Amino acid sequence: MNFNYDNNELKIISNEVHIIENLLTNIFGLYAVQIGLPIDNFLQKSRIQNTYFFGENLISNPDLQTIKLDVIHSLDQFPLLSNSIDLVVLPHLLEIIPDNIKIEVIFEEIERVLISEGHIILSGFNPFSFAGCKRILQNKSIHSLWKIFDCLNSFNLQVMETKYVLQTDNLINRFNYFSCFGEIYIIHAIKRRFSGTKIPLKFPSLQHLKLGGIINKPKAI
């Protein structure tokens, strides 16, 4: 696990809990799973009763870990059955995966374990924010929002809404036009199943075809 957060970044992360909790108020189902940074319980106010915590322990920073993981596993493979989970919450998962794991692998696993119309809530540092630019200059893990949206679209995960978290209630936070510069993005998406309707095609019989077009059947005398 790539744990590379300073105290200021951890403080910003703590501000996103209440926003994610508001997103969970209208999400129902049987099973919810949190996979990612194990320093906050984002499922505490979920309406889904069966909640589980998956991921890797913070071996380098055990004092910061406030969640006891139910299942410890590699972050690129989810030990879950296909089409079995109603809600997956991924707090900063893309930032802590090892460098040799492509984010496409993560989205492929998300699409696999979610049921149809299942929900995903994904958070991370916004590269267009001050905190995101700082992480880029410090060569810390951060991903382009365009890349994330492209992966969501590629795996039939339709974005429903995107929210941004600012460290403090400053002037930028009062104008929706500048909210995209918030330190943290929170994306809510739903797994869609697009099935087309098969339309049968009727072709004329081959015996009535000739070079240059179609001829009529000979009439009986």
C-alpha positions in Angstrom: 0.0 0.0 0.0 1.3 3.4 -1.0 0.6 5.5 2.2 2.0 9.0 1.5 -0.3 11.4 3.3 0.8 14.3 5.5 -1.1 15.7 8.5 -2.8 18.4 6.4 -4.0 15.9 3.8 -5.4 13.6 6.5 -7.3 16.6 7.9 -8.8 17.3 4.5 -9.8 13.7 4.1 -11.7 13.8 7.4 -13.9 16.6 5.9 -15.3 14.3 3.2 -17.0 11.9 5.6 -20.2 13.9 6.0 -20.6 14.4 2.2 -20.3 10.6 1.6 -22.8 10.0 4.4 -25.3 12.2 2.7 -24.9 10.3 -0.5 -25.6 7.0 1.3 -29.0 8.1 2.6 -30.9 7.0 -0.6 -28.9 3.8 -1.3 -30.4 0.5 -0.2 -29.5 -3.1 -0.6 -28.2 -6.2 1.1 -24.4 -5.8 1.1 -22.0 -2.8 1.2 -18.2 -2.9 1.1 -15.6 -0.3 1.9 -12.2 -0.8 0.2 -9.5 1.8 0.4 -7.9 4.0 3.0 -8.8 2.4 6.4 -8.8 5.5 8.5 -12.5 6.4 8.6 -15.7 4.5 8.6 -17.6 5.9 5.7 -20.4 3.3 6.0 -21.4 4.3 9.5 -24.7 5.9 8.5 -25.4 3.5 5.6 -28.9 2.1 5.4 -27.5 -1.2 4.3 -27.1 -3.4 7.4 -24.5 -5.9 6.1 -21.3 -3.7 5.9 -17.8 -5.1 5.5 -14.3 -3.6 5.3 -11.7 -5.0 2.9 -8.2 -3.9 2.1 -4.7 -3.9 3.5 -3.5 -2.8 7.0 -1.5 0.3 7.5 1.7 -1.5 8.5 3.8 1.7 8.3 1.3 3.8 10.2 -0.7 1.5 12.5 -1.8 4.3 14.8 -3.8 6.0 12.1 -5.9 2.9 11.3 -9.2 3.2 13.0 -11.0 0.4 11.2 -10.6 -3.4 11.8 -10.6 -5.0 8.4 -12.9 -8.0 7.9 -10.8 -9.3 4.9 -7.2 -8.5 4.1 -6.4 -8.9 0.5 -4.4 -7.5 -2.5 -5.9 -4.3 -3.7 -6.1 -5.4 -7.3 -8.3 -8.4 -6.7 -11.5 -8.3 -4.7 -12.3 -11.6 -3.0 -16.0 -11.2 -3.8 -18.5 -13.1 -6.0 -19.5 -11.5 -9.2 -22.8 -9.5 -9.2 -23.0 -9.8 -5.4 -22.5 -6.3 -3.9 -25.0 -3.4 -3.8 -22.6 -0.6 -2.8 -18.9 -0.2 -3.0 -17.2 2.8 -1.3 -13.6 3.4 -2.3 -12.0 6.2 -0.3 -8.7 7.1 -1.9 -8.2 3.6 -3.3 -6.6 4.7 -6.5 -3.9 6.7 -4.6 -2.8 3.8 -2.4 -2.6 1.0 -5.0 0.9 -0.1 -5.9 2.5 1.6 -8.9 2.5 -1.6 -11.0 -1.3 -1.9 -10.8 -3.2 -0.1 -13.5 -6.4 1.7 -12.5 -8.3 -0.1 -15.3 -7.8 -3.3 -13.3 -9.6 -1.7 -10.3 -12.6 -0.6 -12.3 -12.8 -4.0 -14.0 -13.1 -5.6 -10.5 -15.7 -3.0 -9.4 -17.8 -3.7 -12.4 -17.5 -7.4 -11.8 -18.6 -7.5 -8.1 -21.4 -4.9 -8.4 -25.0 -6.0 -9.1 -26.9 -4.4 -11.9 -27.9 -0.9 -10.8 -25.3 -1.2 -7.9 -23.6 1.9 -6.6 -20.0 3.1 -6.4 -18.7 6.0 -4.4 -15.1 6.9 -5.2 -13.0 9.7 -3.7 -9.5 11.1 -4.2 -7.4 14.2 -4.3 -8.4 16.6 -7.1 -5.4 17.3 -9.4 -6.8 20.8 -10.2 -6.8 21.8 -6.5 -4.0 23.3 -4.5 -3.6 20.1 -2.5 -3.5 18.1 -5.8 -0.9 20.3 -7.3 1.2 19.9 -4.2 1.0 16.2 -4.5 2.1 16.4 -8.1 5.1 18.5 -7.2 6.0 16.0 -4.4 5.7 13.1 -6.8 2.9 11.5 -4.9 0.2 9.3 -6.3 -2.6 11.1 -8.1 -4.8 10.4 -11.1 -6.3 12.5 -13.8 -10.1 13.0 -13.5 -10.4 12.6 -17.3 -8.8 9.2 -17.0 -11.1 8.2 -14.1 -14.3 9.3 -16.0 -13.1 7.4 -19.1 -12.6 4.2 -17.1 -16.0 4.6 -15.5 -17.6 5.0 -18.9 -15.7 2.0 -20.4 -17.0 -0.3 -17.7 -20.6 0.8 -17.9 -20.4 2.8 -14.7 -22.6 5.9 -15.2 -21.7 9.0 -13.3 -24.7 10.3 -11.4 -23.0 13.2 -9.6 -19.6 14.6 -8.7 -19.0 16.7 -5.5 -15.9 18.5 -4.3 -14.6 19.0 -0.8 -12.8 22.2 0.3 -10.6 22.3 3.4 -12.4 25.3 4.8 -15.5 27.3 4.0 -13.8 30.0 2.0 -14.9 32.3 -0.8 -14.5 29.6 -3.5 -16.8 27.3 -1.7 -19.7 29.8 -2.0 -19.7 29.8 -5.8 -20.7 26.6 -7.6 -18.7 27.6 -10.7 -15.5 27.3 -8.8 -16.3 24.1 -6.8 -14.3 22.0 -9.2 -11.2 23.4 -7.6 -12.0 21.6 -4.3 -9.2 19.6 -2.7 -11.1 16.2 -3.0 -13.5 14.8 -5.6 -16.3 12.4 -4.7 -17.9 10.6 -7.6 -21.2 8.7 -7.3 -21.8 6.2 -10.2 -24.2 3.4 -10.9 -23.5 0.2 -12.9 -25.7 0.1 -15.9 -26.6 -2.9 -18.1 -27.2 -1.8 -21.8 -29.0 -4.6 -23.7 -30.1 -3.9 -27.2 -33.3 -5.3 -28.7 -32.7 -7.8 -31.5 -34.5 -6.9 -34.7 -34.9 -9.9 -37.1 -34.0 -9.1 -40.7 -36.0 -10.6 -43.6 -34.0 -11.3 -46.7 -35.6 -12.4 -50.0 -35.1 -16.0 -51.0 -31.9 -16.6 -53.0 -33.8 -18.4 -55.8 -35.5 -15.1 -56.7 -32.3 -13.1 -56.9 -30.4 -12.4 -60.1 -27.5 -10.2 -61.0 -28.8 -6.7 -61.2 -31.7 -6.9 -58.8 -34.8 -8.9 -57.7 -37.3 -10.5 -60.1 -40.9 -11.4 -59.2 -42.1 -15.0 -58.9 -43.7 -16.3 -62.1 -47.4 -16.4 -61.8 -49.3 -19.6 -62.1 -51.4 -20.0 -65.3 
